[in-house]
Every structure is written in structure tokens, then in C-alpha cells.
């Protein structure tokens, strides 16, 4: 009986850890959260907005309905597109805004 309970607890811990690691690895391909003081740009996402353009290497502070977060874009690919909600912190409703990440201008041919 004790072994069954211990096995269930260990399995739950592994599942929780794996889920957290998956969520963290999902956003790493887009960059990382940054300090607001390091922002190169400040973008206000207006209601009804459909997209925002950034460059790889940009650090952008987003303001969505009065809630702000800052993100440093460091994508694995030269150009990328994804939903802003993938990088928005919990409690920030980014809606269906698509982020289009252009290649870093420093590395353009």
C-alpha cells in the first residue's frame, strides 16, 4: 500500500515538473522576459489589433489594456510569427495579436 502511494506521489511530481519544463521551453524559442528599463521600444496594443512587427534582437515593452510586460526577442530562426499570448504573462489578455519577427538588421546581407 505504501509503495502504491509513494509511486503515485513520484509520478505526480514528475508530471508537474515536466509540464513546467515544457511551458518554459515553449517560450525559449522566442526569447526571454526582460527588465522594463532595457526596452528599446514601447508598443501599446490597441483593442482590435491584429499584429505587431519586431526584429530579432529587439527588447520591447508591451502595454495591453494597462498591463505591461517586456520581452527580448531572440528567435531560433531568421524570421518567425507567433501569437503574442504565447509570451504574455499570466493575467495579460493579449487576444489574437500575431507577432511578426523580422531578421536582425545587424545580420542582414
MODELLER restraints for C-alpha pairs under 7 A, 6 or more apart:
rsr = mdl.restraints
at = mdl.atoms
rsr.add(forms.Gaussian(group=physical.xy_distance, feature=features.Distance(at['CA:27:A'], at['CA:86:A']), mean=6.83, stdev=0.5))
rsr.add(forms.Gaussian(group=physical.xy_distance, feature=features.Distance(at['CA:27:A'], at['CA:87:A']), mean=6.19, stdev=0.5))
rsr.add(forms.Gaussian(group=physical.xy_distance, feature=features.Distance(at['CA:29:A'], at['CA:75:A']), mean=5.46, stdev=0.5))
rsr.add(forms.Gaussian(group=physical.xy_distance, feature=features.Distance(at['CA:29:A'], at['CA:76:A']), mean=5.81, stdev=0.5))
rsr.add(forms.Gaussian(group=physical.xy_distance, feature=features.Distance(at['CA:30:A'], at['CA:73:A']), mean=5.83, stdev=0.5))
rsr.add(forms.Gaussian(group=physical.xy_distance, feature=features.Distance(at['CA:30:A'], at['CA:74:A']), mean=5.65, stdev=0.5))
rsr.add(forms.Gaussian(group=physical.xy_distance, feature=features.Distance(at['CA:30:A'], at['CA:75:A']), mean=4.58, stdev=0.5))
rsr.add(forms.Gaussian(group=physical.xy_distance, feature=features.Distance(at['CA:31:A'], at['CA:72:A']), mean=5.60, stdev=0.5))
rsr.add(forms.Gaussian(group=physical.xy_distance, feature=features.Distance(at['CA:31:A'], at['CA:73:A']), mean=4.53, stdev=0.5))
rsr.add(forms.Gaussian(group=physical.xy_distance, feature=features.Distance(at['CA:31:A'], at['CA:74:A']), mean=4.21, stdev=0.5))
rsr.add(forms.Gaussian(group=physical.xy_distance, feature=features.Distance(at['CA:31:A'], at['CA:75:A']), mean=5.84, stdev=0.5))
rsr.add(forms.Gaussian(group=physical.xy_distance, feature=features.Distance(at['CA:32:A'], at['CA:71:A']), mean=5.82, stdev=0.5))
rsr.add(forms.Gaussian(group=physical.xy_distance, feature=features.Distance(at['CA:32:A'], at['CA:72:A']), mean=5.42, stdev=0.5))
rsr.add(forms.Gaussian(group=physical.xy_distance, feature=features.Distance(at['CA:32:A'], at['CA:73:A']), mean=6.79, stdev=0.5))
rsr.add(forms.Gaussian(group=physical.xy_distance, feature=features.Distance(at['CA:33:A'], at['CA:70:A']), mean=5.90, stdev=0.5))
rsr.add(forms.Gaussian(group=physical.xy_distance, feature=features.Distance(at['CA:33:A'], at['CA:71:A']), mean=4.51, stdev=0.5))
rsr.add(forms.Gaussian(group=physical.xy_distance, feature=features.Distance(at['CA:33:A'], at['CA:72:A']), mean=6.09, stdev=0.5))
rsr.add(forms.Gaussian(group=physical.xy_distance, feature=features.Distance(at['CA:34:A'], at['CA:70:A']), mean=5.28, stdev=0.5))
rsr.add(forms.Gaussian(group=physical.xy_distance, feature=features.Distance(at['CA:34:A'], at['CA:71:A']), mean=5.19, stdev=0.5))
rsr.add(forms.Gaussian(group=physical.xy_distance, feature=features.Distance(at['CA:34:A'], at['CA:72:A']), mean=5.86, stdev=0.5))
rsr.add(forms.Gaussian(group=physical.xy_distance, feature=features.Distance(at['CA:35:A'], at['CA:70:A']), mean=6.30, stdev=0.5))
rsr.add(forms.Gaussian(group=physical.xy_distance, feature=features.Distance(at['CA:36:A'], at['CA:61:A']), mean=6.31, stdev=0.5))
rsr.add(forms.Gaussian(group=physical.xy_distance, feature=features.Distance(at['CA:36:A'], at['CA:70:A']), mean=5.48, stdev=0.5))
rsr.add(forms.Gaussian(group=physical.xy_distance, feature=features.Distance(at['CA:38:A'], at['CA:59:A']), mean=6.81, stdev=0.5))
rsr.add(forms.Gaussian(group=physical.xy_distance, feature=features.Distance(at['CA:39:A'], at['CA:59:A']), mean=4.82, stdev=0.5))
rsr.add(forms.Gaussian(group=physical.xy_distance, feature=features.Distance(at['CA:39:A'], at['CA:60:A']), mean=5.08, stdev=0.5))
rsr.add(forms.Gaussian(group=physical.xy_distance, feature=features.Distance(at['CA:39:A'], at['CA:61:A']), mean=5.74, stdev=0.5))
rsr.add(forms.Gaussian(group=physical.xy_distance, feature=features.Distance(at['CA:39:A'], at['CA:70:A']), mean=6.85, stdev=0.5))
rsr.add(forms.Gaussian(group=physical.xy_distance, feature=features.Distance(at['CA:40:A'], at['CA:58:A']), mean=6.52, stdev=0.5))
rsr.add(forms.Gaussian(group=physical.xy_distance, feature=features.Distance(at['CA:40:A'], at['CA:59:A']), mean=5.32, stdev=0.5))
rsr.add(forms.Gaussian(group=physical.xy_distance, feature=features.Distance(at['CA:40:A'], at['CA:60:A']), mean=5.89, stdev=0.5))
rsr.add(forms.Gaussian(group=physical.xy_distance, feature=features.Distance(at['CA:41:A'], at['CA:59:A']), mean=6.70, stdev=0.5))
rsr.add(forms.Gaussian(group=physical.xy_distance, feature=features.Distance(at['CA:41:A'], at['CA:60:A']), mean=4.88, stdev=0.5))
rsr.add(forms.Gaussian(group=physical.xy_distance, feature=features.Distance(at['CA:41:A'], at['CA:61:A']), mean=6.25, stdev=0.5))
rsr.add(forms.Gaussian(group=physical.xy_distance, feature=features.Distance(at['CA:42:A'], at['CA:60:A']), mean=5.77, stdev=0.5))
rsr.add(forms.Gaussian(group=physical.xy_distance, feature=features.Distance(at['CA:42:A'], at['CA:61:A']), mean=4.76, stdev=0.5))
rsr.add(forms.Gaussian(group=physical.xy_distance, feature=features.Distance(at['CA:42:A'], at['CA:62:A']), mean=6.06, stdev=0.5))
rsr.add(forms.Gaussian(group=physical.xy_distance, feature=features.Distance(at['CA:43:A'], at['CA:61:A']), mean=6.15, stdev=0.5))
rsr.add(forms.Gaussian(group=physical.xy_distance, feature=features.Distance(at['CA:43:A'], at['CA:62:A']), mean=4.94, stdev=0.5))
rsr.add(forms.Gaussian(group=physical.xy_distance, feature=features.Distance(at['CA:43:A'], at['CA:63:A']), mean=6.21, stdev=0.5))
rsr.add(forms.Gaussian(group=physical.xy_distance, feature=features.Distance(at['CA:44:A'], at['CA:62:A']), mean=5.87, stdev=0.5))
rsr.add(forms.Gaussian(group=physical.xy_distance, feature=features.Distance(at['CA:44:A'], at['CA:63:A']), mean=4.68, stdev=0.5))
rsr.add(forms.Gaussian(group=physical.xy_distance, feature=features.Distance(at['CA:44:A'], at['CA:64:A']), mean=6.26, stdev=0.5))
rsr.add(forms.Gaussian(group=physical.xy_distance, feature=features.Distance(at['CA:45:A'], at['CA:62:A']), mean=6.94, stdev=0.5))
rsr.add(forms.Gaussian(group=physical.xy_distance, feature=features.Distance(at['CA:45:A'], at['CA:63:A']), mean=6.03, stdev=0.5))
rsr.add(forms.Gaussian(group=physical.xy_distance, feature=features.Distance(at['CA:45:A'], at['CA:64:A']), mean=5.23, stdev=0.5))
rsr.add(forms.Gaussian(group=physical.xy_distance, feature=features.Distance(at['CA:49:A'], at['CA:97:A']), mean=6.23, stdev=0.5))
rsr.add(forms.Gaussian(group=physical.xy_distance, feature=features.Distance(at['CA:50:A'], at['CA:96:A']), mean=6.56, stdev=0.5))
rsr.add(forms.Gaussian(group=physical.xy_distance, feature=features.Distance(at['CA:50:A'], at['CA:97:A']), mean=4.65, stdev=0.5))
rsr.add(forms.Gaussian(group=physical.xy_distance, feature=features.Distance(at['CA:50:A'], at['CA:98:A']), mean=6.19, stdev=0.5))
rsr.add(forms.Gaussian(group=physical.xy_distance, feature=features.Distance(at['CA:51:A'], at['CA:97:A']), mean=4.89, stdev=0.5))
rsr.add(forms.Gaussian(group=physical.xy_distance, feature=features.Distance(at['CA:51:A'], at['CA:98:A']), mean=4.47, stdev=0.5))
rsr.add(forms.Gaussian(group=physical.xy_distance, feature=features.Distance(at['CA:51:A'], at['CA:99:A']), mean=5.70, stdev=0.5))
rsr.add(forms.Gaussian(group=physical.xy_distance, feature=features.Distance(at['CA:52:A'], at['CA:98:A']), mean=6.39, stdev=0.5))
rsr.add(forms.Gaussian(group=physical.xy_distance, feature=features.Distance(at['CA:52:A'], at['CA:99:A']), mean=5.05, stdev=0.5))
rsr.add(forms.Gaussian(group=physical.xy_distance, feature=features.Distance(at['CA:52:A'], at['CA:100:A']), mean=6.21, stdev=0.5))
rsr.add(forms.Gaussian(group=physical.xy_distance, feature=features.Distance(at['CA:53:A'], at['CA:99:A']), mean=5.99, stdev=0.5))
rsr.add(forms.Gaussian(group=physical.xy_distance, feature=features.Distance(at['CA:53:A'], at['CA:100:A']), mean=4.87, stdev=0.5))
rsr.add(forms.Gaussian(group=physical.xy_distance, feature=features.Distance(at['CA:53:A'], at['CA:101:A']), mean=6.11, stdev=0.5))
rsr.add(forms.Gaussian(group=physical.xy_distance, feature=features.Distance(at['CA:54:A'], at['CA:100:A']), mean=6.23, stdev=0.5))
rsr.add(forms.Gaussian(group=physical.xy_distance, feature=features.Distance(at['CA:54:A'], at['CA:101:A']), mean=4.98, stdev=0.5))
rsr.add(forms.Gaussian(group=physical.xy_distance, feature=features.Distance(at['CA:54:A'], at['CA:102:A']), mean=6.20, stdev=0.5))
rsr.add(forms.Gaussian(group=physical.xy_distance, feature=features.Distance(at['CA:55:A'], at['CA:101:A']), mean=5.07, stdev=0.5))
rsr.add(forms.Gaussian(group=physical.xy_distance, feature=features.Distance(at['CA:55:A'], at['CA:102:A']), mean=4.51, stdev=0.5))
rsr.add(forms.Gaussian(group=physical.xy_distance, feature=features.Distance(at['CA:55:A'], at['CA:103:A']), mean=5.82, stdev=0.5))
rsr.add(forms.Gaussian(group=physical.xy_distance, feature=features.Distance(at['CA:55:A'], at['CA:104:A']), mean=5.52, stdev=0.5))
rsr.add(forms.Gaussian(group=physical.xy_distance, feature=features.Distance(at['CA:56:A'], at['CA:73:A']), mean=5.26, stdev=0.5))
rsr.add(forms.Gaussian(group=physical.xy_distance, feature=features.Distance(at['CA:56:A'], at['CA:74:A']), mean=5.54, stdev=0.5))
rsr.add(forms.Gaussian(group=physical.xy_distance, feature=features.Distance(at['CA:56:A'], at['CA:75:A']), mean=6.31, stdev=0.5))
rsr.add(forms.Gaussian(group=physical.xy_distance, feature=features.Distance(at['CA:56:A'], at['CA:101:A']), mean=5.92, stdev=0.5))
rsr.add(forms.Gaussian(group=physical.xy_distance, feature=features.Distance(at['CA:56:A'], at['CA:102:A']), mean=5.93, stdev=0.5))
rsr.add(forms.Gaussian(group=physical.xy_distance, feature=features.Distance(at['CA:56:A'], at['CA:103:A']), mean=5.43, stdev=0.5))
rsr.add(forms.Gaussian(group=physical.xy_distance, feature=features.Distance(at['CA:56:A'], at['CA:104:A']), mean=4.63, stdev=0.5))
rsr.add(forms.Gaussian(group=physical.xy_distance, feature=features.Distance(at['CA:57:A'], at['CA:72:A']), mean=6.63, stdev=0.5))
rsr.add(forms.Gaussian(group=physical.xy_distance, feature=features.Distance(at['CA:57:A'], at['CA:73:A']), mean=5.22, stdev=0.5))
rsr.add(forms.Gaussian(group=physical.xy_distance, feature=features.Distance(at['CA:57:A'], at['CA:74:A']), mean=5.55, stdev=0.5))
rsr.add(forms.Gaussian(group=physical.xy_distance, feature=features.Distance(at['CA:57:A'], at['CA:104:A']), mean=6.01, stdev=0.5))
rsr.add(forms.Gaussian(group=physical.xy_distance, feature=features.Distance(at['CA:58:A'], at['CA:72:A']), mean=5.85, stdev=0.5))
rsr.add(forms.Gaussian(group=physical.xy_distance, feature=features.Distance(at['CA:58:A'], at['CA:73:A']), mean=5.56, stdev=0.5))
rsr.add(forms.Gaussian(group=physical.xy_distance, feature=features.Distance(at['CA:59:A'], at['CA:70:A']), mean=6.94, stdev=0.5))
rsr.add(forms.Gaussian(group=physical.xy_distance, feature=features.Distance(at['CA:59:A'], at['CA:71:A']), mean=5.54, stdev=0.5))
rsr.add(forms.Gaussian(group=physical.xy_distance, feature=features.Distance(at['CA:59:A'], at['CA:72:A']), mean=4.09, stdev=0.5))
rsr.add(forms.Gaussian(group=physical.xy_distance, feature=features.Distance(at['CA:59:A'], at['CA:73:A']), mean=6.21, stdev=0.5))
rsr.add(forms.Gaussian(group=physical.xy_distance, feature=features.Distance(at['CA:60:A'], at['CA:70:A']), mean=5.51, stdev=0.5))
rsr.add(forms.Gaussian(group=physical.xy_distance, feature=features.Distance(at['CA:60:A'], at['CA:71:A']), mean=5.43, stdev=0.5))
rsr.add(forms.Gaussian(group=physical.xy_distance, feature=features.Distance(at['CA:60:A'], at['CA:72:A']), mean=6.41, stdev=0.5))
rsr.add(forms.Gaussian(group=physical.xy_distance, feature=features.Distance(at['CA:61:A'], at['CA:68:A']), mean=6.67, stdev=0.5))
rsr.add(forms.Gaussian(group=physical.xy_distance, feature=features.Distance(at['CA:61:A'], at['CA:69:A']), mean=5.61, stdev=0.5))
rsr.add(forms.Gaussian(group=physical.xy_distance, feature=features.Distance(at['CA:61:A'], at['CA:70:A']), mean=4.05, stdev=0.5))
rsr.add(forms.Gaussian(group=physical.xy_distance, feature=features.Distance(at['CA:61:A'], at['CA:71:A']), mean=6.42, stdev=0.5))
rsr.add(forms.Gaussian(group=physical.xy_distance, feature=features.Distance(at['CA:62:A'], at['CA:68:A']), mean=5.42, stdev=0.5))
rsr.add(forms.Gaussian(group=physical.xy_distance, feature=features.Distance(at['CA:62:A'], at['CA:69:A']), mean=5.46, stdev=0.5))
rsr.add(forms.Gaussian(group=physical.xy_distance, feature=features.Distance(at['CA:62:A'], at['CA:70:A']), mean=6.05, stdev=0.5))
rsr.add(forms.Gaussian(group=physical.xy_distance, feature=features.Distance(at['CA:63:A'], at['CA:69:A']), mean=6.77, stdev=0.5))
rsr.add(forms.Gaussian(group=physical.xy_distance, feature=features.Distance(at['CA:64:A'], at['CA:92:A']), mean=6.93, stdev=0.5))
rsr.add(forms.Gaussian(group=physical.xy_distance, feature=features.Distance(at['CA:64:A'], at['CA:94:A']), mean=6.56, stdev=0.5))
rsr.add(forms.Gaussian(group=physical.xy_distance, feature=features.Distance(at['CA:67:A'], at['CA:92:A']), mean=6.52, stdev=0.5))
rsr.add(forms.Gaussian(group=physical.xy_distance, feature=features.Distance(at['CA:78:A'], at['CA:102:A']), mean=6.75, stdev=0.5))
rsr.add(forms.Gaussian(group=physical.xy_distance, feature=features.Distance(at['CA:78:A'], at['CA:103:A']), mean=4.68, stdev=0.5))
rsr.add(forms.Gaussian(group=physical.xy_distance, feature=features.Distance(at['CA:79:A'], at['CA:101:A']), mean=5.43, stdev=0.5))
rsr.add(forms.Gaussian(group=physical.xy_distance, feature=features.Distance(at['CA:79:A'], at['CA:102:A']), mean=4.84, stdev=0.5))
rsr.add(forms.Gaussian(group=physical.xy_distance, feature=features.Distance(at['CA:79:A'], at['CA:103:A']), mean=5.30, stdev=0.5))
rsr.add(forms.Gaussian(group=physical.xy_distance, feature=features.Distance(at['CA:80:A'], at['CA:100:A']), mean=6.01, stdev=0.5))
rsr.add(forms.Gaussian(group=physical.xy_distance, feature=features.Distance(at['CA:80:A'], at['CA:101:A']), mean=5.06, stdev=0.5))
rsr.add(forms.Gaussian(group=physical.xy_distance, feature=features.Distance(at['CA:80:A'], at['CA:102:A']), mean=6.86, stdev=0.5))
rsr.add(forms.Gaussian(group=physical.xy_distance, feature=features.Distance(at['CA:81:A'], at['CA:98:A']), mean=6.62, stdev=0.5))
rsr.add(forms.Gaussian(group=physical.xy_distance, feature=features.Distance(at['CA:81:A'], at['CA:99:A']), mean=5.46, stdev=0.5))
rsr.add(forms.Gaussian(group=physical.xy_distance, feature=features.Distance(at['CA:81:A'], at['CA:100:A']), mean=4.50, stdev=0.5))
rsr.add(forms.Gaussian(group=physical.xy_distance, feature=features.Distance(at['CA:81:A'], at['CA:101:A']), mean=5.99, stdev=0.5))
rsr.add(forms.Gaussian(group=physical.xy_distance, feature=features.Distance(at['CA:82:A'], at['CA:98:A']), mean=5.55, stdev=0.5))
rsr.add(forms.Gaussian(group=physical.xy_distance, feature=features.Distance(at['CA:82:A'], at['CA:99:A']), mean=5.43, stdev=0.5))
rsr.add(forms.Gaussian(group=physical.xy_distance, feature=features.Distance(at['CA:82:A'], at['CA:100:A']), mean=6.91, stdev=0.5))
rsr.add(forms.Gaussian(group=physical.xy_distance, feature=features.Distance(at['CA:83:A'], at['CA:96:A']), mean=6.48, stdev=0.5))
rsr.add(forms.Gaussian(group=physical.xy_distance, feature=features.Distance(at['CA:83:A'], at['CA:97:A']), mean=5.81, stdev=0.5))
rsr.add(forms.Gaussian(group=physical.xy_distance, feature=features.Distance(at['CA:83:A'], at['CA:98:A']), mean=4.47, stdev=0.5))
rsr.add(forms.Gaussian(group=physical.xy_distance, feature=features.Distance(at['CA:83:A'], at['CA:99:A']), mean=5.88, stdev=0.5))
rsr.add(forms.Gaussian(group=physical.xy_distance, feature=features.Distance(at['CA:84:A'], at['CA:94:A']), mean=6.07, stdev=0.5))
rsr.add(forms.Gaussian(group=physical.xy_distance, feature=features.Distance(at['CA:84:A'], at['CA:97:A']), mean=5.63, stdev=0.5))
rsr.add(forms.Gaussian(group=physical.xy_distance, feature=features.Distance(at['CA:84:A'], at['CA:98:A']), mean=5.75, stdev=0.5))
rsr.add(forms.Gaussian(group=physical.xy_distance, feature=features.Distance(at['CA:84:A'], at['CA:99:A']), mean=5.76, stdev=0.5))
rsr.add(forms.Gaussian(group=physical.xy_distance, feature=features.Distance(at['CA:85:A'], at['CA:94:A']), mean=5.10, stdev=0.5))
rsr.add(forms.Gaussian(group=physical.xy_distance, feature=features.Distance(at['CA:85:A'], at['CA:95:A']), mean=6.64, stdev=0.5))
rsr.add(forms.Gaussian(group=physical.xy_distance, feature=features.Distance(at['CA:88:A'], at['CA:94:A']), mean=6.77, stdev=0.5))
